């Protein structure tokens, strides 16, 4: 059994990326998250699943425990501690990004957990690391893995992989079929611009309104779609709103992706060779501006609109086939976790 612990959408997406690899080997996973969104589950009623078009099937071995996002810190800690108390010595506890847990519950309880302990270290703000005294706490983990990007705790990393993706390359939907998922006529030669409404609820709603503005300004020369797991944003976008998961599966249909600088949006666009523009969102822990390249980054909505307009002027319709196969770092990470004698790592210096 693997226990994966994480907070926001990016955390559970990385957790599912690893869990899907584990399920191929018959290993069950429990994912604990307090994100306001999550993918549809096979066990849910049809009326629930119909709200989101699910493009991949989650194996029944993957169990997602969702702590309501409205719960306060004390309630989150109570639920998290209760779930983690069931960890056994033969299990693996995997903590994504925040070594002290979703609400700091691991500061007092990590030492009491008998399972092997793995920390996934993506880039975090140095200020947060200093404030949380994470340098000292990360030492309690048996294995530290970097999922495709470096960070301030790099000197603790035992193993590195390429970015973790929820879909392997052979799961991407062919372009013609993927465009139908977006409701684009198969005979249309116009480019498809997908605006990703992710992050906070307000940011998703903001991007829905931005997508509507794009549709009004450029609708005669392209197809614009807002894609989001936030129901309010999809309703705001009206006929150009779609709710599907994971977006990665249908990126072969997308000629330009517009969004923010979150982990998955950035690496999914790059690994599928999908042109991409984004505004860096301010986060307490994540450094989106640090992750984005200068060619991808837009300063504000006006700058984003200008870049999109320039893209459409130069568009020549070159994206016609599936992208070149990529390496899914989640597969390598599972091999490392499953094949490493974790206990012996305490005796050697991280590389």
C-alpha positions in Angstrom: 0.0 0.0 0.0 1.2 3.5 -0.9 -0.2 6.5 1.0 0.2 9.8 -0.9 -0.3 13.1 0.9 -0.9 16.4 -0.9 -3.0 19.6 -1.0 -3.9 21.4 -4.2 -4.7 20.2 -7.7 -1.1 19.8 -8.7 -0.4 17.7 -5.7 -3.2 15.1 -6.3 -2.4 15.1 -10.0 1.2 14.1 -9.2 -0.1 11.6 -6.7 -2.4 10.1 -9.3 0.4 10.0 -11.8 2.4 7.8 -9.4 -0.7 5.8 -8.3 -1.5 4.8 -11.9 2.0 3.4 -12.3 1.6 1.5 -9.0 -1.7 0.1 -10.0 -0.1 -1.5 -13.1 1.8 -3.6 -10.6 -1.2 -4.4 -8.4 -0.3 -1.9 -5.7 -3.1 0.0 -4.0 -2.8 3.7 -3.3 -4.6 6.1 -0.9 -4.4 9.8 -1.8 -5.3 12.3 0.9 -6.0 15.9 -0.3 -7.8 19.0 0.7 -8.1 20.4 -2.8 -11.5 21.8 -3.8 -11.3 19.8 -7.1 -10.5 16.3 -8.0 -11.1 14.0 -10.9 -14.3 11.9 -11.3 -14.1 8.4 -9.9 -15.4 5.2 -11.5 -17.3 4.4 -8.4 -19.4 7.6 -8.4 -23.0 7.8 -9.8 -23.4 8.7 -13.4 -25.0 12.0 -12.6 -21.8 13.0 -10.7 -19.4 11.7 -13.3 -21.3 13.4 -16.2 -20.3 16.8 -14.9 -16.7 16.0 -16.1 -15.7 14.2 -19.2 -13.2 11.6 -17.9 -10.7 10.7 -20.6 -8.9 8.0 -18.6 -10.1 5.4 -16.2 -8.8 5.4 -12.7 -8.0 2.0 -11.4 -10.1 0.8 -8.5 -6.9 0.4 -6.5 -6.7 4.2 -6.4 -8.6 5.6 -3.5 -9.0 9.4 -3.0 -9.9 10.8 0.4 -10.9 14.4 -0.1 -10.9 16.7 3.0 -13.4 19.5 2.4 -11.4 22.7 1.4 -13.6 24.7 3.9 -12.2 22.8 6.9 -9.9 24.7 9.2 -6.4 23.7 10.1 -7.4 21.8 13.2 -10.0 19.7 11.4 -7.6 18.9 8.6 -5.0 17.8 11.1 -7.5 15.6 12.9 -8.6 13.8 9.7 -5.0 13.5 8.3 -3.7 12.0 11.6 -6.6 9.5 11.6 -5.8 8.4 8.1 -2.1 8.2 8.6 -2.5 6.2 11.8 -3.4 3.2 9.7 0.0 3.1 7.9 1.8 -0.1 8.4 5.5 -1.0 8.3 5.1 -2.5 4.8 3.5 0.6 3.4 5.1 3.7 1.9 4.1 7.2 2.9 4.7 9.7 0.1 4.5 13.4 0.9 4.3 15.9 -2.0 6.0 19.4 -1.7 5.1 20.1 1.9 7.3 17.9 4.2 5.3 18.8 7.3 2.0 17.7 5.8 -1.1 19.5 4.6 -1.6 21.4 7.8 1.7 20.7 9.7 0.4 17.5 11.2 3.6 15.6 10.4 5.8 17.7 12.6 4.7 15.7 15.6 3.6 12.5 14.0 6.1 11.6 11.3 8.4 9.8 13.7 5.6 7.6 14.9 4.7 6.3 11.4 6.4 3.0 10.8 6.0 3.1 7.0 8.9 4.0 4.7 8.8 7.8 4.2 9.3 9.5 0.8 9.4 13.2 0.1 8.7 14.6 -3.3 10.7 17.9 -3.7 9.6 20.3 -6.4 10.6 23.9 -6.4 9.5 25.9 -3.3 10.1 29.5 -2.3 13.3 29.7 -0.2 11.4 32.1 2.1 8.9 29.3 3.0 11.7 26.8 3.5 13.5 29.2 5.9 10.2 30.1 7.7 9.2 26.5 8.2 12.7 25.3 9.2 12.3 22.6 6.5 16.1 22.0 6.3 15.9 20.2 9.6 12.7 18.4 9.0 13.4 16.9 5.6 16.2 14.9 7.2 13.5 12.6 8.7 12.6 11.2 5.3 14.2 8.0 4.0 14.1 9.0 0.3 13.8 12.4 -1.4 12.9 12.5 -5.1 13.0 15.5 -7.4 10.2 15.3 -10.1 11.8 17.2 -12.9 12.8 20.5 -11.4 15.4 21.7 -8.9 14.7 23.6 -5.7 16.3 25.0 -2.5 16.4 21.6 -0.8 18.3 20.0 -3.7 21.2 18.9 -1.5 18.8 16.4 0.1 17.7 14.8 -3.1 18.6 11.1 -3.6 17.1 10.6 -7.0 15.8 12.7 -9.9 13.3 12.0 -12.6 11.7 13.8 -15.6 8.4 15.5 -14.8 5.5 13.3 -13.6 2.6 13.1 -16.0 -0.8 11.6 -15.4 -0.9 10.0 -18.9 1.8 8.0 -20.6 2.6 9.0 -24.2 0.6 6.2 -25.7 -2.6 7.4 -23.9 -2.8 10.7 -25.8 -5.9 11.0 -27.9 -5.3 11.4 -31.7 -5.9 15.0 -32.9 -9.0 14.4 -34.9 -10.8 12.6 -32.1 -9.5 15.0 -29.5 -10.9 18.0 -31.3 -14.3 16.4 -31.2 -14.0 16.2 -27.4 -13.7 20.0 -27.5 -16.8 20.2 -29.7 -14.8 21.4 -32.8 -16.1 20.4 -36.2 -13.8 17.7 -37.7 -13.7 19.6 -41.0 -12.6 22.9 -39.5 -9.0 24.0 -40.3 -9.0 26.8 -37.7 -6.6 26.6 -34.8 -7.9 25.6 -31.4 -6.9 27.8 -28.3 -7.6 26.1 -25.0 -7.7 28.4 -22.0 -7.1 26.5 -18.8 -9.1 27.7 -15.8 -7.2 26.2 -12.8 -5.8 27.5 -9.5 -8.2 29.2 -7.2 -12.0 29.4 -7.9 -11.6 33.1 -8.6 -8.7 32.6 -11.0 -10.8 30.0 -12.9 -13.7 32.4 -13.2 -11.3 35.1 -14.3 -10.0 32.9 -17.1 -13.5 32.0 -18.1 -14.2 35.7 -18.7 -10.9 36.1 -20.5 -11.8 33.1 -22.8 -15.1 34.8 -23.6 -13.2 38.0 -24.5 -10.9 36.0 -26.8 -13.8 34.4 -28.4 -15.3 37.8 -29.1 -12.1 39.2 -30.5 -10.7 36.3 -32.4 -13.6 33.9 -32.8 -13.7 34.3 -36.6 -10.1 33.0 -36.9 -9.9 30.3 -34.3 -11.8 28.1 -31.9 -11.6 29.2 -28.2 -12.5 26.8 -25.4 -12.3 27.3 -21.6 -11.5 24.1 -19.8 -11.8 23.8 -16.1 -12.9 21.5 -13.2 -14.6 24.5 -11.5 -18.3 24.3 -12.3 -18.8 28.0 -11.8 -16.1 28.8 -14.4 -17.6 26.4 -17.0 -21.0 27.9 -16.5 -19.6 31.4 -17.0 -18.0 30.4 -20.2 -21.3 29.1 -21.6 -21.1 27.4 -25.0 -17.3 27.6 -25.1 -16.8 26.0 -21.7 -15.9 22.3 -21.3 -15.1 20.3 -18.2 -12.7 17.4 -18.9 -9.9 15.6 -17.2 -7.0 15.2 -17.8 -6.4 18.0 -20.3 -3.1 16.3 -21.1 -4.9 13.5 -22.9 -6.3 15.9 -25.5 -3.5 18.3 -25.9 -2.8 16.9 -29.4 -5.9 18.8 -30.5 -4.7 22.1 -29.0 -2.7 24.6 -31.1 -2.2 27.0 -28.3 -2.6 26.5 -24.5 -3.2 29.5 -22.3 -3.0 29.3 -18.5 -0.8 29.8 -15.5 2.6 28.7 -14.5 1.7 25.7 -12.5 3.7 22.5 -12.6 1.5 20.3 -14.7 0.4 23.0 -17.2 4.0 24.0 -17.9 5.5 20.5 -18.2 2.5 19.0 -20.1 2.7 21.7 -22.7 6.5 21.4 -23.1 6.5 17.6 -23.3 3.7 17.5 -25.9 5.3 20.4 -27.9 2.1 22.5 -27.4 2.7 26.3 -27.8 2.0 27.9 -24.5 1.5 31.4 -22.9 0.9 32.0 -19.3 0.6 34.6 -16.5 2.6 33.7 -13.4 0.2 33.5 -10.5 1.4 34.5 -7.0 1.5 31.6 -4.6 2.6 31.3 -0.9 5.0 28.4 -1.8 5.3 27.9 -5.5 7.4 30.1 -7.8 5.5 30.1 -11.1 7.5 33.0 -12.5 10.7 31.0 -11.9 9.3 28.0 -13.7 8.1 29.9 -16.9 10.5 30.7 -19.7 10.6 34.3 -21.0 8.9 33.2 -24.3 6.0 31.7 -22.4 5.4 34.4 -19.8 2.8 37.2 -20.2 2.7 40.2 -17.8 -1.1 40.6 -17.7 -4.3 40.0 -19.7 -3.5 42.7 -22.3 0.0 41.2 -22.9 -1.5 37.8 -23.1 -4.1 38.9 -25.7 -1.3 40.6 -27.7 0.8 37.4 -27.7 -2.2 35.4 -28.8 -3.0 37.8 -31.6 0.6 37.5 -32.9 0.4 33.7 -32.7 -2.7 33.7 -34.8 -1.1 35.9 -37.5 1.8 33.5 -37.8 -0.2 30.3 -37.4 0.4 27.9 -40.4 -1.3 24.8 -39.1 1.8 22.7 -38.4 0.5 20.6 -35.6 -1.2 17.7 -37.3 0.0 14.5 -35.7 0.6 13.1 -32.2 3.7 14.6 -30.5 6.9 12.7 -30.2 6.8 10.1 -27.3 8.0 11.5 -24.0 9.3 9.9 -20.9 6.9 9.9 -17.9 8.9 10.5 -14.8 6.2 8.9 -12.7 7.2 5.5 -14.1 10.8 6.0 -13.1 9.8 7.3 -9.7 7.8 4.2 -9.0 10.7 2.0 -10.1 13.0 3.9 -7.7 10.5 3.7 -4.8 9.8 0.0 -5.4 13.3 -1.1 -6.1 15.3 0.9 -3.6 16.4 -0.4 -0.2 15.1 2.8 1.4 16.5 2.1 4.8 20.1 2.0 3.5 19.7 5.5 2.1 20.0 6.9 5.5 23.6 5.8 5.6 24.7 7.4 2.4 25.0 11.0 1.3 22.4 12.3 -1.1 23.7 13.1 -4.6 
